[in-house]
């Protein structure tokens, strides 16, 4: 919250609390991930009665955590992989602030170097925070980007990167894939692989399969649109311990009831809504938040034949998921070198996309390392399109961290999932938004359209808060103020250049 140009989205006014109403509204939130928990917080804090139904036995969705057991009987922390909590994630941090306003459950990662197959290395350490100086400094000191590359850039065609406007950028660029766009602006190939490809794969997509509008918006969020800086935070302990168990306790103190390990099969619209959980439980509600992943949303809608109109049902059915990703976690009997960064991104080293050394920041991994003298290393392969990549991942680890080749694996876990939303060319226009054809039924999640510059976990949190605000407005209760990075590029000169290019293109 240090950027003076951040945008404040004022909530719709109403009564301060549901206690002022003749009857207390009741809402069922389907999904206990970030979006569902944000919606539950927004509603419960205004006195609304809330039930949260979550299919998994734990909260947090794709950022959930649980306890596993190694073959020797040792209990260990486990989750679905590294997540970066950027300072621009205002609405996610607003949610986590309910646990601790100082956010002591997070710790900064001062640098996250990027390395490619030729050994070239980029770093974010010590960059200025003010746009566009941050991006210029990064480019000028990068081994993959030289002054001659800046001269060769097609400045007019590249203007949308620095003159993002949401949602206009989507109307203009969403039909183009990111790789085609970067080639069209003469962005140097080496820099494209080392920088943009790494960020593209954060969306679980190869550049040829990612919308250019998403790429431009991402560049705006993390580089030219915000002065919060490029440093991010990570959780100091496994996600269940650091984040979701404390948040669950907070929400329960607000009267929220949790039903974990329970799947919703059908929702029937009406007054009230009927939310069917399995074969023997039905929850009735004045409002429903569907905050699930894509596949679960599609199953619920398919099993609810009278939910929504045909156009909306087609939009839900048309959602797609990104290719599979693999998380391979290794418990090694020897340590990695002490100078290794907590997080390393890679380019041009398929199938490996990044390496995390967990004991550098996660309490449970640090405790295991101290007891056993080894390291806990996590390897990610995003958008692999295949699952049998673990041998290749370990080979890449040995190339980058040769000391690990001399260690023995005392435990390992391999996770493979394909439940992340796709942000491919042309997806934006048909993606369903928070509102639905039913007054009282809303959607939330990182696959839901919202015309704000938000991405990944922040998109989930923002849609969750927005879903709560939509229902609060319906009930006549005041909503919650939200924040985002600026909705358009900060440079008037670059905005005029982009506008000129638009006119010329017509």
SVG drawing of the C-alpha trace seen along z (x, -y; Angstrom):
<svg xmlns="http://www.w3.org/2000/svg" viewBox="-39 -12 68 58">
<polyline fill="none" stroke="black" stroke-width="0.4" points="0.0,0.0 2.9,-2.4 1.9,-3.3 0.2,-6.7 -1.4,-5.9 -3.1,-2.7 -6.8,-2.7 -9.5,-2.7 -12.8,-1.0 -15.3,-2.3 -18.0,0.1 -21.7,-0.4 -23.3,-2.0 -25.9,-0.3 -26.7,0.5 -23.6,1.3 -24.5,4.8 -27.1,7.5 -28.3,7.0 -30.1,3.9 -32.3,6.0 -35.5,7.7 -33.9,11.1 -30.3,12.3 -29.4,13.4 -27.8,16.7 -25.2,17.5 -23.5,20.8 -20.0,20.4 -19.0,23.4 -15.2,23.7 -12.7,23.0 -9.9,21.6 -8.7,18.0 -11.8,16.8 -14.2,18.6 -12.5,17.5 -12.4,13.9 -16.2,14.1 -16.9,15.7 -14.9,13.0 -16.6,10.2 -20.0,11.6 -19.4,12.7 -17.8,9.4 -21.1,7.7 -23.2,10.1 -24.4,12.5 -24.8,16.1 -22.3,18.2 -21.6,21.9 -18.5,22.8 -18.5,26.2 -15.1,27.5 -14.5,30.7 -11.0,31.3 -10.3,32.0 -8.2,28.8 -8.7,25.1 -6.7,22.9 -7.6,24.6 -4.4,24.7 -2.6,22.9 -3.7,25.5 -1.3,27.4 -1.5,30.7 0.7,33.2 2.2,36.1 4.4,39.0 7.7,40.2 8.4,43.9 10.4,43.9 7.3,42.6 8.5,39.0 5.7,36.5 6.4,33.7 4.6,30.6 3.3,30.8 1.5,28.5 1.1,27.9 4.2,25.8 5.8,22.4 3.5,19.3 4.7,15.6 2.8,13.0 3.6,9.8 3.2,6.4 0.7,5.5 -1.7,8.2 -3.7,5.6 -6.9,7.6 -5.2,10.9 -3.1,9.1 -6.3,7.5 -7.7,11.0 -4.5,12.2 -4.5,9.1 -7.5,10.6 -5.0,13.0 -2.4,10.4 -2.4,6.8 1.4,6.9 1.4,9.9 4.1,11.6 3.1,14.9 5.0,13.7 8.7,13.0 10.4,11.3 12.4,13.0 15.0,10.3 15.9,11.8 14.7,14.4 17.3,14.9 16.5,16.3 19.0,18.5 18.9,19.9 20.6,22.8 23.6,20.7 24.2,19.7 23.0,16.1 21.5,14.8 19.0,12.1 18.3,10.7 15.7,8.4 17.9,7.4 18.4,3.6 16.1,2.5 14.4,-1.0 10.8,-0.8 9.5,-3.7 8.1,-2.8 9.4,-2.9 12.9,-3.1 12.4,0.4 11.8,2.1 14.5,0.0 17.1,0.9 16.2,4.5 16.6,4.5 19.8,2.5 21.6,4.8 20.2,8.0 22.8,10.1 20.0,10.9 19.1,7.3 21.4,4.6 21.1,1.0 20.9,2.1 17.9,4.2 16.1,1.2 16.8,-0.7 15.5,2.1 12.2,2.4 9.1,1.5 8.1,-1.2 4.8,-1.9 3.8,1.8 5.2,2.3 3.3,-0.7 0.5,1.5 3.0,3.1 3.4,-0.4 0.0,-1.7 -2.3,1.0 -5.9,0.1 -8.3,2.7 -10.5,3.9 -9.6,2.1 -6.3,4.0 -8.2,7.3 -10.5,6.0 -7.4,5.1 -4.9,7.9 -6.7,10.9 -7.0,12.5 -3.1,12.6 -0.8,15.0 2.0,13.7 4.8,15.2 3.5,13.7 3.1,10.3 6.7,10.3 8.1,11.3 6.1,8.5 7.7,5.9 11.2,7.2 11.7,8.2 15.1,10.0 14.7,13.8 17.1,14.5 15.3,11.9 12.0,13.3 13.0,16.8 14.6,15.7 12.1,13.1 8.7,13.3 8.6,17.1 9.2,17.5 6.3,15.2 4.2,16.8 4.6,20.1 3.4,18.6 0.0,18.7 0.7,22.4 1.0,21.7 3.7,21.5 3.9,18.1 2.3,19.4 -0.7,20.5 -1.0,17.3 -3.1,14.3 -1.0,11.3 -3.5,9.2 -2.7,11.3 1.0,10.8 0.6,7.1 -1.6,6.8 0.9,8.9 3.7,6.6 1.6,3.7 0.9,5.3 4.4,6.3 6.6,3.8 5.1,0.6 1.8,0.2 2.9,0.4 5.6,-1.2 5.3,1.5 8.5,3.1 9.3,6.5 10.2,8.1 7.6,10.7 6.9,12.4 6.5,16.1 4.8,17.9 7.1,18.6 5.4,22.0 3.3,24.5 0.2,22.9 -2.2,24.6 -0.2,23.6 0.7,20.0 -2.5,19.0 -5.6,21.1 -5.9,22.6 -5.6,19.2 -8.1,17.7 -10.5,20.6 -10.4,19.8 -11.0,16.1 -14.0,16.9 -15.4,19.3 -15.3,16.6 -17.5,14.7 -20.0,17.5 -18.9,19.2 -19.6,22.9 -17.2,25.1 -18.0,28.4 -14.8,29.9 -14.5,33.1 -17.9,32.4 -18.7,31.9 -21.6,29.9 -23.4,31.8 -26.3,29.4 -27.6,25.9 -31.3,25.1 -32.3,21.5 -35.2,20.1 -36.3,18.4 -34.4,19.9 -31.6,21.5 -31.0,25.2 -27.4,26.4 -27.2,30.2 -24.1,31.7 -23.8,35.4 -27.0,37.4 -28.3,36.6 -27.6,33.0 -29.2,29.8 -28.4,26.3 -30.9,23.6 -29.7,20.0 -30.6,16.5 -27.4,16.3 -24.7,18.7 -21.1,18.1 -19.6,20.6 -15.9,20.3 -14.6,23.6 -12.1,24.5 -13.2,24.8 -14.0,28.5 -16.1,28.4 -18.0,25.3 -18.8,27.1 -20.0,30.2 -22.2,28.2 -23.8,26.3 -24.2,29.4 -26.0,31.1 -28.2,28.1 -30.3,28.0 -32.3,25.0 -29.4,22.8 -28.8,19.8 -29.8,19.1 -28.3,21.0 -25.8,18.2 -24.4,18.2 -24.3,22.0 -22.4,22.0 -19.8,19.6 -19.3,21.9 -19.1,25.0 -16.6,23.2 -14.0,22.6 -10.8,24.5 -8.0,25.6 -4.3,25.1 -2.0,28.0 -0.9,30.1 1.9,29.0 4.1,31.2 5.5,30.5 8.4,32.8 9.5,32.4 12.7,34.1 14.0,34.6 17.8,35.0 20.3,36.4 22.8,33.6 22.5,29.8 22.5,27.6 25.2,25.0 24.4,22.1 24.6,19.5 21.6,20.9 18.7,18.6 15.4,19.6 13.8,19.5 15.4,19.8 13.5,19.4 14.7,21.0 14.3,20.4 15.2,22.8 15.8,25.7 12.7,27.9 10.9,29.3 12.2,27.4 10.6,24.0 11.9,23.3 13.7,24.6 12.8,23.8 15.0,24.5 12.3,24.7 14.4,24.6 15.5,21.1 12.0,19.8 9.6,22.6 9.6,23.4 8.8,27.2 11.4,27.7 14.0,25.8 13.2,28.0 13.6,31.1 16.9,29.8 18.3,29.0 17.4,32.4 18.6,34.4 21.3,32.3 19.8,32.3 17.7,30.1 14.1,30.0 14.1,29.1 11.1,28.5 11.1,28.7 8.3,27.3 7.4,28.1 4.6,25.9 2.5,26.5 4.3,29.8 1.6,31.5 3.0,34.7 3.4,36.3 6.5,38.5 9.1,35.7 10.5,36.4 13.8,38.0 14.4,35.0 13.6,32.6 16.2,34.2 18.7,34.2 18.2,30.5 18.6,30.0 22.0,31.8 23.1,29.6 22.2,26.4 23.1,27.5 25.9,30.1 26.2,30.8 22.7,32.4 24.0,35.2 26.1,36.4 23.1,36.6 20.6,39.5 16.9,39.0 15.3,40.0 11.8,39.0 9.9,37.6 6.5,36.7 5.2,36.0 2.0,34.1 0.4,33.6 -2.7,31.5 -4.4,29.7 -7.0,27.6 -5.6,24.1 -7.7,21.9 -6.5,21.3 -5.9,17.7 -5.5,18.5 -6.0,16.2 -9.7,15.3 -10.8,16.6 -11.5,13.3 -14.7,12.3 -16.5,15.5 -15.3,15.9 -18.1,15.6 -17.9,12.8 -18.9,12.5 -22.5,11.8 -24.8,14.5 -28.4,14.5 -29.7,15.2 -29.9,12.4 -28.2,14.0 -25.9,16.4 -22.3,15.1 -19.0,16.6 -15.5,16.1 -12.1,17.6 -9.0,16.9 -10.7,18.2 -13.6,15.7 -13.6,12.5 -13.2,9.2 -12.3,6.0 -9.4,5.0 -5.6,5.4 -5.3,8.5 -3.8,11.9 -3.3,15.3 -4.0,15.3 -4.9,11.6 -7.6,12.3 -9.0,15.0 -9.1,12.7 -10.5,9.8 -13.3,11.8 -14.1,13.2 -14.4,9.8 -16.4,8.6 -18.8,11.6 -19.4,10.7 -20.0,7.1 -22.5,8.0 -24.5,10.0 -24.2,7.4 -25.5,4.8 -28.5,7.1 -29.2,7.4 -28.8,3.6 -25.6,3.9 -22.5,1.8 -19.7,3.6 -15.9,3.6 -13.4,1.1 -10.9,2.8 -7.7,1.6 -5.8,2.4 -2.8,1.1 -3.7,-1.7 -6.2,-0.6 -4.1,-2.2 -0.5,-2.9 1.2,-5.6 2.9,-7.4 0.7,-9.8 3.3,-9.9 3.1,-6.1 -0.6,-6.2 -0.7,-8.7 1.7,-6.6 -0.6,-3.5 -3.6,-5.5 -1.8,-6.7 -0.8,-3.2 -4.5,-2.2 -5.6,-4.8 -2.9,-3.9 -3.8,-0.2 -7.4,-1.0"/>
</svg>
